[in-house]
């Protein structure tokens, strides 16, 4: 069985790789804008998810993403056959 995708853990890893940030207190309801990442870092973060999960997140989805949970929900809609951690 496929391992569930844990977007919070992936987000922590991505933030460290693209912006050298350790987000130890990251939660699903964390508002991404409060993390102090600039728009370039956020786009690199999105690219990280797209590359790792082999998915393309459309711009109209991106514009609705405010929290880590929103990101997870958007990816879950794009990958309906994959399990996601809550």
N, C-alpha and C positions, 0 to 999 in steps of 0.2 A: 504494500500500500504506500502511496505517496505521502511523504512527510508534509504536514500542514505548513503553509507559508505564514511565518510570523512577521508581519509588517513592522511591528514595533522594534523587534530585534534587527531586522534588515535596515530600518531607518537609522538606528544607532550606528550600525556598521557603515552605512553610506555616509552619514554625517562625519564620521571619523575619517573615512577615506577621502571625501571631497573637500572637507572644510576643517579637518583636524580638530573636530569638536567631540568631546566625551559627554554624551547626553544620558547620564546615569538615571535621572528622574523622569525620563520620557514615558508618557502614558498615552493610551489611545485618544484621550480628550485634550492632549496638548495642542495648542494652537501653533501651527508652524511659524507664523509671523512673529511669535514671541521668542523664537530661538535665536534671534539676532543674526540670521544668515542673510546675506545679500541675494539679489535675484539671480545672479550667476551661480552661486552655490546651490540655490534651490533648483535651478535648471539642471545642474550636474547631478543633483540628488535624483531627480526624475529620470534622467538618462541612466543612472545606476539601476533603478528599478526596471526600466525598460529592457536594459541589457541582460540583467540577471534572470528576469522572468520571461524574456522573449515576447514582450507585449509592447504595443504602441498606445500611449495614453493621449487621446485627442485633446486639442486645445480647449474645446468646450467642457471637457471633463476637468481639466486642470484649473479652469477658472472657478469651479465650484469647490475645490479642495481647500479647506481651512484648517482641519485638524488631521492628525495622524490616522484617526479612524476614517475620515473622509477619503484619504488616500487608499486605505485598505479596501473600503467599500467600492471605490472606483475600479481598482484592480480586480476585485472579486467579480464585478459585473463584466469585465473584459475577459476574465478567465473562469467561466462558470463551472468548468469541469475540475478545477483545482480546489483542494480543501484549504481553508484559512484558519489560523489560530484566532481566537477572539480577542 
